[in-house]
Amino acid sequence: MLFRDFIKKLEEMGMLTLVDEEVSPDQEITRKIHEQGENPVMFTSVKGSEFPVAANICSNRKLLSIALGIEERNVLKTILSAIENPEPPEITEKTGYTEMDADLDLLPVPKFYPTDGGRYITAGVVVCNDEEYGLNASYHRAMVIGKNRVVMRILPRDFHKYIERGNKRFLFCIGNPISVIVSAAISVEIEKSELDIANSLHPIRLMNFDGIPGPEAEIVMVCEITDEEHDEGPFVDITQTLDIVRKQPVAEIKKIYVKKDAIFHAILPGGCEHRFIMGMPREATIYREVSKVCDVVDVYLTPGGCSWLHGVVSIRKRHEDDGKRAIEYAFKGHKSMKHVFVVDNDIDIRDPSQLEWAMATRFQGDRDMVIKREKGSSLDPSADPVTRDTTKIGFDLTIPWDKDRKFFKRVMF
């Protein structure tokens, strides 16, 4: 489903808040997005730009299930199926776009927080092509540092490797089809294209933008990595804490293509949409890994754990060591996770009180805890800022294998 089509559908369903009063992209828009919680919102009048701004468009499982046309309970399994069965999309010539001036000042790029290093494009998906590996799609925040220049946060992952291999031209796409919004946040093998996964989730087509195939987004920029570096940040990340300032690569905007009445997508840093888009795909990869050794029921990255650092895994325990094995493979499925809690399938993993009850009644620290020291998330301010080394703990909150289960069951009225 295209970005604009989903917005129209949400409006028809009465699920979209329209804000017609003029808002400033300098922090005022942050407050108004935050006020909506997880509710989708569109600002039709943004000071200094002719483009409307939409936010919270993909902020929870219910919205994603509507966009993909599936039941909410099947979201993880649908994503797993798409990862395992990617389908290359059709590629056509570019139609329905006009070229505007390559001037970022014409776009409603927000400055979200007073601490931000500048105005940030937060919903931009980079699409880069490599002769051997094919198309790669991934998220990279971009801080505006000039009329046609941005500094991008690029971690040493696939896009970084593409650049090292000489692929400096790329597309920067804003307002993407919903399946692309999700798939671009999935970490898979470099030879597997996130756009093929998106097409398996919900059919898309790619268009040729100056020699690079890209999704049918609202705004598509043709960009090139330069040899320059620039300070990037500070930036409020998924943990709602400040990420540090680093020297990062600078990209030059060569062309900007827009659809008629294009809609700018803004993801509030540290907000509901940021946490969901970034965290939920990791639930799928945790599910995939733990499924190799256990009977998995569900996986949940908790809001209190920033939808990134804390996870809960529900299993049907078949063997004595299932809890410990689930912990081991959960960390493999999401290497940034810091703490993981494994529970029996009678525990509602989205209810913090039930999780605490399982810890209170089924857990012994000297027997049921796995502690290890290894690399974690750069987003955790308590981890080593240079090496990312952190202490990871797994909590086996399942019923002890050698005990009578009836004494560990909650008696219900």
C-alpha positions as CSV (number, residue, x, y, z in Angstrom):
1,M,0.0,0.0,0.0
2,L,1.4,3.4,-1.0
3,F,2.0,5.9,1.7
4,R,-0.7,8.3,0.4
5,D,-3.2,5.5,-0.1
6,F,-2.8,4.3,3.5
7,I,-3.3,7.9,4.8
8,K,-6.5,8.1,2.7
9,K,-7.6,4.8,4.1
10,L,-6.9,5.9,7.7
11,E,-8.9,9.1,7.1
12,E,-11.9,7.1,5.7
13,M,-11.7,4.8,8.8
14,G,-11.8,7.8,11.1
15,M,-8.3,7.0,12.4
16,L,-6.4,10.1,11.1
17,T,-6.2,13.4,13.0
18,L,-6.1,16.3,10.6
19,V,-4.5,19.5,11.9
20,D,-5.3,22.4,9.6
21,E,-3.9,25.2,11.7
22,E,-0.4,26.4,10.8
23,V,2.4,24.7,12.8
24,S,6.1,25.5,12.9
25,P,8.5,22.7,12.0
26,D,10.8,24.1,14.7
27,Q,9.8,22.1,17.8
28,E,6.1,23.0,17.7
29,I,5.4,20.0,15.5
30,T,7.1,17.8,18.1
31,R,4.7,18.7,20.8
32,K,1.7,18.1,18.6
33,I,2.9,14.7,17.4
34,H,3.6,13.7,21.0
35,E,0.1,14.8,22.0
36,Q,-1.3,12.2,19.6
37,G,0.3,9.3,21.3
38,E,0.2,6.4,18.7
39,N,-2.6,8.1,16.7
40,P,-1.8,8.9,13.0
41,V,-1.8,12.7,12.3
42,M,-1.3,14.9,9.3
43,F,-0.4,18.6,9.4
44,T,-1.8,20.3,6.3
45,S,-0.2,23.7,6.9
46,V,3.5,23.8,7.9
47,K,5.2,27.1,8.1
48,G,7.7,27.8,5.3
49,S,6.7,24.9,3.1
50,E,3.9,23.8,0.7
51,F,4.2,20.2,1.7
52,P,2.0,18.6,4.4
53,V,3.6,16.5,7.1
54,A,2.3,13.1,8.3
55,A,3.5,11.3,11.4
56,N,2.6,8.2,13.5
57,I,1.5,6.4,10.3
58,C,3.1,3.2,11.3
59,S,3.2,3.3,15.1
60,N,1.7,0.0,16.2
61,R,0.8,-3.5,15.1
62,K,-2.8,-2.6,14.5
63,L,-1.9,0.0,11.9
64,L,0.6,-2.3,10.2
65,S,-1.9,-5.1,10.1
66,I,-4.4,-2.8,8.4
67,A,-1.8,-1.7,5.8
68,L,-0.8,-5.3,5.1
69,G,-4.4,-6.6,5.1
70,I,-3.7,-9.2,7.8
71,E,-4.8,-10.0,11.3
72,E,-2.9,-8.3,14.0
73,R,-1.9,-11.6,15.6
74,N,-0.2,-12.7,12.4
75,V,2.1,-9.7,12.0
76,L,5.3,-11.4,13.2
77,K,4.7,-14.6,11.2
78,T,3.9,-12.6,8.1
79,I,7.2,-10.7,8.4
80,L,9.1,-14.0,9.0
81,S,7.5,-15.5,5.9
82,A,8.5,-12.5,3.9
83,I,12.1,-12.7,5.1
84,E,12.3,-16.4,4.2
85,N,10.5,-16.0,0.9
86,P,11.5,-12.7,-0.7
87,E,10.1,-11.8,-4.1
88,P,11.8,-9.3,-6.5
89,P,9.4,-6.5,-7.4
90,E,8.6,-5.3,-10.9
91,I,10.8,-2.4,-12.1
92,T,9.3,0.2,-14.4
93,E,10.3,3.6,-15.8
94,K,9.6,6.6,-13.5
95,T,6.1,8.1,-14.0
96,G,4.0,10.6,-11.9
97,Y,6.9,12.6,-10.7
98,T,8.2,16.2,-11.3
99,E,11.6,17.5,-10.5
100,M,11.8,20.4,-8.1
101,D,14.8,22.5,-7.1
102,A,17.4,20.5,-5.1
103,D,16.8,22.8,-2.2
104,L,16.1,21.2,1.2
105,D,14.8,24.6,2.5
106,L,11.7,24.0,0.4
107,L,10.9,20.8,2.4
108,P,9.3,20.9,5.9
109,V,12.3,19.2,7.6
110,P,11.7,19.6,11.4
111,K,14.0,20.5,14.2
112,F,12.4,18.3,16.7
113,Y,14.2,19.2,20.0
114,P,16.1,22.2,21.2
115,T,19.1,19.9,21.7
116,D,19.2,18.7,18.1
117,G,22.3,19.6,16.1
118,G,20.0,20.8,13.3
119,R,16.9,20.0,11.2
120,Y,16.6,16.2,10.7
121,I,15.1,14.0,8.0
122,T,14.1,10.9,10.1
123,A,12.0,8.8,7.8
124,G,14.4,8.7,4.9
125,V,15.1,5.2,3.5
126,V,18.4,4.9,1.6
127,V,18.3,2.7,-1.5
128,C,21.7,1.8,-3.0
129,N,22.6,-0.7,-5.7
130,D,25.7,-3.0,-6.0
131,E,26.5,-5.1,-9.0
132,E,27.1,-8.2,-6.8
133,Y,24.7,-7.8,-3.9
134,G,21.9,-6.0,-5.6
135,L,19.5,-3.4,-3.9
136,N,19.9,-2.5,-0.3
137,A,17.3,-0.4,1.7
138,S,18.0,1.0,5.1
139,Y,17.2,3.9,7.4
140,H,19.8,6.7,8.0
141,R,18.9,9.9,9.8
142,A,20.2,13.0,8.0
143,M,21.0,16.4,9.5
144,V,20.6,19.3,7.1
145,I,23.8,21.3,6.9
146,G,23.1,23.3,3.7
147,K,20.7,24.0,0.9
148,N,21.6,20.6,-0.8
149,R,23.8,18.9,1.8
150,V,23.2,16.6,4.7
151,V,25.4,14.7,7.1
152,M,24.2,11.1,7.6
153,R,24.6,8.7,10.5
154,I,26.0,5.6,8.8
155,L,26.8,2.6,10.9
156,P,29.4,0.0,9.7
157,R,26.7,-2.2,8.1
158,D,25.5,-2.9,4.6
159,F,25.2,0.7,3.3
160,H,28.7,1.4,4.6
161,K,30.0,-1.7,2.8
162,Y,28.3,-0.6,-0.4
163,I,30.0,2.8,-0.1
164,E,33.4,1.1,0.5
165,R,32.8,-0.9,-2.7
166,G,32.5,2.4,-4.7
167,N,28.7,2.8,-4.7
168,K,28.4,6.4,-3.7
169,R,25.2,7.3,-5.6
170,F,22.0,6.4,-3.9
171,L,18.3,7.3,-3.5
172,F,16.9,8.9,-0.3
173,C,13.2,8.1,-0.2
174,I,10.6,9.8,2.1
175,G,7.0,8.7,2.4
176,N,7.5,5.1,1.4
177,P,5.0,2.3,0.8
178,I,4.2,0.7,4.2
179,S,5.8,-2.6,3.4
180,V,9.1,-0.7,2.6
181,I,8.8,1.3,5.8
182,V,8.9,-2.0,7.7
183,S,11.3,-4.0,5.6
184,A,14.0,-1.2,5.6
185,A,14.3,-1.7,9.3
186,I,14.9,-5.4,9.1
187,S,18.5,-6.7,9.4
188,V,19.2,-9.6,7.0
189,E,22.1,-11.0,5.1
190,I,23.7,-8.5,2.7
191,E,22.8,-10.6,-0.3
192,K,19.1,-10.5,0.6
193,S,17.3,-7.3,-0.6
194,E,15.0,-5.5,1.9
195,L,12.9,-4.4,-1.2
196,D,12.3,-8.1,-2.1
197,I,11.1,-8.6,1.4
198,A,8.8,-5.6,1.1
199,N,7.3,-6.9,-2.1
200,S,6.6,-10.2,-0.4
201,L,4.9,-8.4,2.5
202,H,2.7,-6.4,0.2
203,P,3.3,-6.0,-3.6
204,I,5.2,-2.9,-4.6
205,R,6.8,-1.7,-7.8
206,L,10.2,0.0,-8.2
207,M,10.8,2.9,-10.6
208,N,14.0,3.9,-12.3
209,F,15.4,7.1,-10.8
210,D,18.4,8.1,-12.8
211,G,19.6,4.6,-13.1
212,I,18.8,3.4,-9.6
213,P,15.5,1.4,-9.0
214,G,13.6,2.8,-6.0
215,P,10.2,2.5,-4.3
216,E,7.3,4.6,-5.3
217,A,7.7,7.1,-2.4
218,E,6.3,10.6,-2.1
219,I,9.7,12.3,-2.3
220,V,12.8,10.7,-3.9
221,M,16.2,12.4,-3.8
222,V,19.1,11.4,-6.0
223,C,22.2,11.8,-3.8
224,E,25.9,11.2,-3.7
225,I,28.3,10.6,-0.8
226,T,31.2,13.1,-0.9
227,D,34.7,12.7,0.6
228,E,33.8,15.2,3.3
229,E,32.9,14.5,6.9
230,H,30.9,16.8,9.3
231,D,29.8,16.7,12.9
232,E,26.4,14.9,13.2
233,G,24.2,15.4,16.3
234,P,23.3,15.7,19.0
235,F,20.2,13.6,18.2
236,V,17.4,12.2,20.5
237,D,17.5,8.5,19.8
238,I,15.0,5.6,20.5
239,T,16.1,5.6,24.1
240,Q,14.9,9.2,24.5
241,T,18.5,10.1,25.4
242,L,21.0,12.1,23.5
243,D,23.2,10.3,21.0
244,I,26.7,11.7,20.9
245,V,28.2,14.0,18.2
246,R,30.4,12.1,15.7
247,K,32.1,12.9,12.4
248,Q,30.0,11.3,9.7
249,P,29.8,11.3,5.9
250,V,28.3,14.2,4.0
251,A,25.9,13.6,1.1
252,E,25.0,16.0,-1.7
253,I,21.5,16.2,-3.0
254,K,21.7,16.2,-6.8
255,K,18.0,16.0,-7.7
256,I,14.6,15.9,-5.9
257,Y,11.6,14.2,-7.5
258,V,8.2,14.7,-6.0
259,K,4.7,13.3,-6.6
260,K,1.8,15.7,-7.1
261,D,0.7,16.9,-3.7
262,A,3.5,15.0,-2.1
263,I,3.3,14.3,1.7
264,F,6.4,14.5,3.9
265,H,6.8,11.7,6.4
266,A,8.3,12.8,9.8
267,I,9.2,10.2,12.4
268,L,9.4,11.7,15.9
269,P,12.8,10.7,17.4
270,G,12.1,8.6,20.5
271,G,8.4,8.6,19.8
272,C,6.0,5.7,19.3
273,E,6.5,5.4,15.5
274,H,10.3,5.4,15.9
275,R,10.2,2.7,18.6
276,F,7.8,0.5,16.6
277,I,9.4,0.7,13.2
278,M,12.9,0.1,14.7
279,G,11.9,-2.5,17.3
280,M,9.2,-4.6,15.9
281,P,11.3,-6.2,13.1
282,R,13.7,-7.3,15.7
283,E,10.9,-9.2,17.4
284,A,10.6,-11.2,14.2
285,T,14.4,-11.9,14.0
286,I,14.3,-13.0,17.7
287,Y,11.3,-15.2,16.9
288,R,13.2,-16.7,14.0
289,E,16.3,-17.5,16.0
290,V,14.6,-18.9,19.1
291,S,12.4,-21.0,16.9
292,K,15.5,-23.0,16.0
293,V,15.7,-24.5,19.5
294,C,12.3,-23.9,21.2
295,D,8.5,-23.8,20.6
296,V,8.0,-20.1,20.5
297,V,4.6,-18.5,21.1
298,D,5.4,-14.7,20.9
299,V,8.1,-12.1,21.3
300,Y,7.8,-8.5,22.6
301,L,10.3,-5.7,22.9
302,T,8.9,-3.7,25.8
303,P,8.1,0.1,25.8
304,G,9.9,0.5,29.1
305,G,13.0,-1.0,27.5
306,C,12.8,1.5,24.7
307,S,11.4,-1.2,22.4
308,W,15.0,-2.1,21.8
309,L,17.0,-3.1,25.0
310,H,14.5,-5.3,26.8
311,G,12.7,-8.3,25.3
312,V,10.2,-10.9,26.5
313,V,10.0,-14.4,24.8
314,S,7.0,-16.7,25.4
315,I,7.7,-20.4,24.9
316,R,6.0,-23.8,25.3
317,K,8.5,-25.5,27.4
318,R,9.2,-29.0,26.1
319,H,12.6,-29.7,27.7
320,E,14.4,-28.8,30.9
321,D,16.9,-26.4,29.3
322,D,14.5,-24.7,27.0
323,G,14.5,-21.4,29.0
324,K,18.3,-21.1,28.9
325,R,18.4,-22.0,25.2
326,A,15.8,-19.4,24.4
327,I,17.9,-16.8,26.2
328,E,21.0,-17.8,24.2
329,Y,19.2,-17.6,20.8
330,A,17.2,-14.5,21.7
331,F,20.5,-12.6,22.0
332,K,21.6,-14.0,18.6
333,G,18.3,-12.7,17.1
334,H,18.9,-9.2,18.4
335,K,22.5,-8.4,19.3
336,S,21.6,-5.0,20.7
337,M,19.3,-6.4,23.4
338,K,20.5,-6.0,26.9
339,H,18.0,-8.0,29.0
340,V,15.7,-10.8,28.0
341,F,13.0,-12.5,30.0
342,V,11.7,-16.0,29.0
343,V,8.3,-17.0,30.2
344,D,5.8,-19.9,29.9
345,N,2.9,-19.3,27.5
346,D,0.4,-18.7,30.3
347,I,2.0,-15.3,30.9
348,D,0.8,-12.3,29.0
349,I,4.1,-10.8,27.8
350,R,2.5,-7.4,27.2
351,D,1.4,-7.2,30.9
352,P,4.3,-5.9,33.1
353,S,2.5,-7.1,36.2
354,Q,2.3,-10.7,34.9
355,L,6.0,-10.6,34.0
356,E,6.9,-9.4,37.5
357,W,4.6,-12.1,39.0
358,A,6.5,-14.8,37.0
359,M,9.8,-13.4,38.3
360,A,8.5,-13.3,41.9
361,T,7.1,-16.9,41.8
362,R,9.2,-18.9,39.3
363,F,12.7,-17.4,39.4
364,Q,15.8,-18.0,41.5
365,G,18.7,-15.8,40.7
366,D,21.5,-18.4,41.4
367,R,19.8,-20.9,39.1
368,D,17.8,-19.1,36.5
369,M,20.0,-16.1,35.4
370,V,22.5,-16.0,32.5
371,I,25.1,-13.2,32.6
372,K,27.6,-12.4,30.0
373,R,29.8,-9.5,28.9
374,E,29.8,-8.7,25.2
375,K,29.1,-5.9,22.6
376,G,25.7,-4.4,23.0
377,S,23.9,-1.3,21.6
378,S,25.5,2.0,20.9
379,L,22.2,3.5,22.0
380,D,22.7,2.4,25.6
381,P,24.3,5.3,27.4
382,S,25.5,3.0,30.2
383,A,27.5,0.8,27.9
384,D,31.2,1.5,27.1
385,P,31.0,4.4,24.7
386,V,34.0,3.2,22.6
387,T,33.7,-0.6,22.6
388,R,30.0,-0.9,23.2
389,D,30.8,-3.6,25.7
390,T,27.9,-4.2,28.1
391,T,26.6,-6.7,30.6
392,K,23.7,-8.8,29.2
393,I,21.4,-10.7,31.4
394,G,18.9,-13.4,30.6
395,F,16.1,-14.3,33.1
396,D,14.5,-17.7,32.9
397,L,11.1,-17.1,34.4
398,T,9.7,-20.5,33.3
399,I,8.3,-23.1,35.8
400,P,11.2,-25.2,37.1
401,W,11.3,-28.6,35.2
402,D,11.6,-30.7,38.3
403,K,8.7,-29.1,40.3
404,D,5.0,-29.9,40.4
405,R,3.5,-27.4,37.9
406,K,0.2,-27.1,39.8
407,F,2.0,-25.1,42.5
408,F,3.2,-22.6,40.0
409,K,-0.1,-21.9,38.3
410,R,-2.1,-18.8,39.2
411,V,-5.5,-19.8,40.7
412,M,-8.1,-17.9,38.7
413,F,-11.6,-17.0,39.9
